[in-house]
Amino acid sequence: MNNSKEQQILPFEFREAKNREDFVVGASNREAVKWIDRYPRWKNNGLIIIGPNASGKSHLANVWQKKSLCDIFNYEDVNRENKDLLNFNNITIEDIHNITNFKFFLHIFNIKQERNLKFLFTSRLNLQKIKIKLEDIKSRLKTLPQALILLPTDDEIKGILLKLFKDKGVFLNEDIINFILIRIERTYITIQKLVSEVNNLSLKQKKNITIPLIKEVIDKK
């Protein structure tokens, strides 16, 4: 028998909440949220949501999927010319900044527009920073509204921390949240990684999540 105080991490995790009411709304992402809430009253056929890694673009895409009944694809489907992209459904394509098959991307755009279908694109980069080598698709993308997600404010970080820990079945008090807040880098991916590392260490050591445990994780960085 293993007498170690450390607990093996089981391959189980609470399902991540991806409904509209679970999304933390603040100054950094309000514009993108308004666009999703406004659907189907869009004047254009499409929308581009631009934001950093782990900023909630996929969460909003899932919210829009429930409203629009769209199919969700990523850039790899475009690059390998997945014919399902040409169906009669609304679509989401994630991470368009990684697309290299611009001719097929243009074909998708034209087909969806001709059929008066709706499309949502997500990207980590502004259009100006994406190296698009086909002028036709570049000009079409520029006609679409672009909703930016910026770096989170303190209040948003608190909300994100509470949400991510809640996804794992953990509820933290305000003192612990404030302790994290003044020590963490203000990026979505850093917040996400910290929550995962803290939760894993808590399970491994069979300990509740406390300030000393969080400090142990932060001090290793």
C-alpha positions as MATLAB code, in Angstrom:
seq = 'MNNSKEQQILPFEFREAKNREDFVVGASNREAVKWIDRYPRWKNNGLIIIGPNASGKSHLANVWQKKSLCDIFNYEDVNRENKDLLNFNNITIEDIHNITNFKFFLHIFNIKQERNLKFLFTSRLNLQKIKIKLEDIKSRLKTLPQALILLPTDDEIKGILLKLFKDKGVFLNEDIINFILIRIERTYITIQKLVSEVNNLSLKQKKNITIPLIKEVIDKK';
ca = [
       0.000    0.000    0.000;
       1.224    3.495   -0.796;
       1.454    5.454    2.458;
       2.310    8.702    0.730;
       0.197   11.684    1.672;
       0.050   12.583   -1.989;
      -3.099   11.638   -3.855;
      -3.102   10.294   -7.386;
      -4.944   12.682   -9.694;
      -7.908   10.874  -11.183;
      -8.889   11.531  -14.822;
     -12.097   13.278  -13.789;
     -12.980   16.920  -13.949;
     -16.170   18.922  -13.637;
     -17.518   19.881  -17.032;
     -16.587   23.413  -18.005;
     -19.617   25.707  -17.972;
     -20.065   27.293  -21.391;
     -23.527   28.826  -21.214;
     -24.143   32.541  -21.679;
     -24.855   33.081  -17.973;
     -21.499   31.477  -17.089;
     -19.481   33.984  -19.115;
     -17.752   36.685  -17.067;
     -18.699   40.005  -18.671;
     -16.685   43.180  -18.137;
     -15.156   46.168  -19.870;
     -12.602   44.027  -21.715;
     -15.117   41.810  -23.505;
     -18.438   43.667  -23.405;
     -18.316   44.556  -27.102;
     -17.963   40.909  -28.157;
     -20.726   39.817  -25.784;
     -23.086   42.471  -27.160;
     -22.544   41.157  -30.681;
     -23.391   37.599  -29.621;
     -26.444   38.783  -27.673;
     -27.582   40.851  -30.656;
     -27.790   37.830  -32.976;
     -29.810   37.257  -35.172;
     -30.132   41.023  -35.624;
     -26.812   41.290  -37.486;
     -26.609   43.639  -40.455;
     -23.672   41.667  -41.854;
     -23.440   37.964  -42.542;
     -20.495   37.547  -40.215;
     -18.455   38.707  -37.241;
     -14.798   38.390  -36.236;
     -13.948   38.123  -32.530;
     -10.317   38.999  -31.834;
      -8.648   38.336  -28.499;
      -5.715   36.758  -26.639;
      -5.358   33.053  -25.994;
      -7.848   31.703  -23.407;
      -9.827   34.971  -23.406;
     -13.215   33.309  -23.916;
     -13.524   33.302  -27.709;
     -14.405   29.604  -27.765;
     -16.871   30.098  -24.917;
     -18.659   32.794  -26.935;
     -18.560   30.553  -30.009;
     -20.360   27.883  -27.978;
     -22.941   30.431  -26.847;
     -23.479   31.495  -30.466;
     -23.776   27.848  -31.518;
     -26.783   27.445  -29.231;
     -28.408   30.532  -30.778;
     -27.493   29.996  -34.426;
     -27.321   26.167  -34.578;
     -23.981   26.600  -36.329;
     -21.326   23.974  -36.971;
     -17.968   24.700  -35.319;
     -14.714   24.161  -37.229;
     -11.130   25.319  -36.822;
      -8.410   26.521  -39.170;
      -7.203   22.962  -39.827;
     -10.539   22.128  -41.440;
     -10.028   25.017  -43.845;
      -6.423   24.124  -44.637;
      -7.309   20.519  -45.486;
     -10.486   21.554  -47.380;
     -13.064   19.829  -45.210;
     -16.126   19.788  -47.491;
     -18.475   19.953  -44.508;
     -17.601   23.646  -44.380;
     -19.647   24.077  -47.576;
     -22.896   22.758  -46.096;
     -26.131   24.713  -45.686;
     -25.508   25.592  -42.037;
     -24.191   28.638  -40.233;
     -20.563   28.102  -39.216;
     -17.876   29.132  -36.767;
     -14.213   28.901  -37.772;
     -11.761   29.270  -34.897;
      -8.209   30.633  -35.109;
      -8.392   32.043  -38.629;
      -4.949   33.598  -38.083;
      -3.550   30.092  -38.734;
      -5.284   29.616  -42.086;
      -2.947   29.108  -45.056;
      -5.434   27.797  -47.640;
      -6.793   31.195  -48.601;
      -8.480   30.035  -51.814;
     -10.666   27.553  -49.978;
     -11.333   30.137  -47.254;
     -12.540   32.529  -49.961;
     -14.737   29.791  -51.422;
     -16.330   29.186  -48.013;
     -16.919   32.898  -47.512;
     -18.572   33.315  -50.912;
     -20.767   30.210  -50.568;
     -22.061   31.211  -47.136;
     -22.738   34.759  -48.245;
     -24.551   33.652  -51.402;
     -26.801   31.424  -49.280;
     -27.356   34.234  -46.775;
     -25.910   32.101  -43.989;
     -24.118   33.502  -40.946;
     -20.525   32.920  -39.878;
     -18.390   33.691  -36.838;
     -14.592   33.789  -37.063;
     -12.187   33.961  -34.119;
      -8.566   35.081  -34.152;
      -5.733   35.916  -31.770;
      -4.448   38.553  -34.197;
      -5.901   41.691  -35.726;
      -6.489   41.409  -39.462;
      -3.615   43.833  -40.072;
      -1.210   41.370  -38.427;
      -2.412   38.260  -40.278;
      -0.345   37.479  -43.366;
      -3.193   36.972  -45.837;
      -1.719   36.272  -49.264;
      -4.975   36.503  -51.232;
      -6.346   40.005  -51.683;
      -9.922   38.852  -52.358;
     -10.377   37.173  -48.980;
      -8.516   39.991  -47.225;
     -10.906   42.593  -48.653;
     -13.955   40.498  -47.731;
     -12.782   40.019  -44.158;
     -12.331   43.774  -43.838;
     -16.047   44.264  -44.546;
     -16.960   42.345  -41.379;
     -17.373   43.950  -37.952;
     -14.569   43.119  -35.524;
     -15.155   42.755  -31.789;
     -12.039   42.997  -29.618;
     -11.426   41.233  -26.322;
      -8.799   43.105  -24.307;
      -6.758   42.089  -21.254;
      -8.954   41.650  -18.166;
      -9.540   44.215  -15.429;
      -9.143   43.317  -11.742;
     -12.881   42.733  -11.338;
     -12.883   40.488  -14.400;
      -9.910   38.491  -13.085;
     -11.840   37.896   -9.862;
     -14.836   36.726  -11.847;
     -12.716   34.476  -14.069;
     -10.969   32.908  -11.066;
     -14.301   32.202   -9.379;
     -15.713   30.744  -12.596;
     -12.711   28.514  -13.375;
     -12.501   27.155   -9.828;
     -16.280   26.625   -9.814;
     -15.879   24.564  -13.012;
     -13.689   22.261  -10.919;
     -16.147   22.129   -8.025;
     -14.100   24.528   -5.859;
     -15.484   27.624   -4.133;
     -12.956   30.141   -2.788;
     -13.365   32.969   -0.309;
     -12.534   36.585   -1.109;
      -9.244   36.599    0.841;
      -7.832   33.837   -1.365;
      -9.049   35.525   -4.555;
      -7.462   38.832   -3.495;
      -4.192   37.055   -2.638;
      -4.046   35.647   -6.175;
      -5.099   38.941   -7.748;
      -2.098   40.961   -6.567;
       0.407   38.266   -7.561;
      -0.762   37.054  -10.952;
       0.130   38.211  -14.449;
      -2.851   39.878  -16.154;
      -3.291   37.430  -19.017;
      -6.063   34.898  -19.584;
      -3.700   32.002  -20.237;
      -1.756   32.667  -16.997;
      -4.988   32.671  -14.993;
      -6.100   29.428  -16.615;
      -2.762   27.694  -15.969;
      -2.641   28.836  -12.340;
      -6.121   27.483  -11.619;
      -5.213   24.134  -13.171;
      -1.908   23.878  -11.261;
      -3.480   24.875   -7.935;
      -6.312   22.393   -8.364;
      -3.912   19.573   -9.323;
      -1.646   20.245   -6.329;
      -4.663   20.333   -4.015;
      -5.804   16.914   -5.256;
      -2.299   15.468   -5.194;
      -1.611   16.558   -1.609;
      -5.177   15.898   -0.391;
      -5.335   19.473    0.871;
      -7.918   22.197    0.643;
      -6.993   25.191   -1.473;
      -5.476   27.729    0.912;
      -3.208   30.752    0.639;
      -0.072   28.703    1.561;
      -0.905   26.148   -1.139;
      -1.434   28.867   -3.736;
       1.800   30.555   -2.642;
       3.600   27.237   -3.178;
       2.391   27.162   -6.792;
       3.186   30.822   -7.473;
       6.670   30.596   -5.903;
       7.617   27.836   -8.355;
       7.139   30.166  -11.315;
];
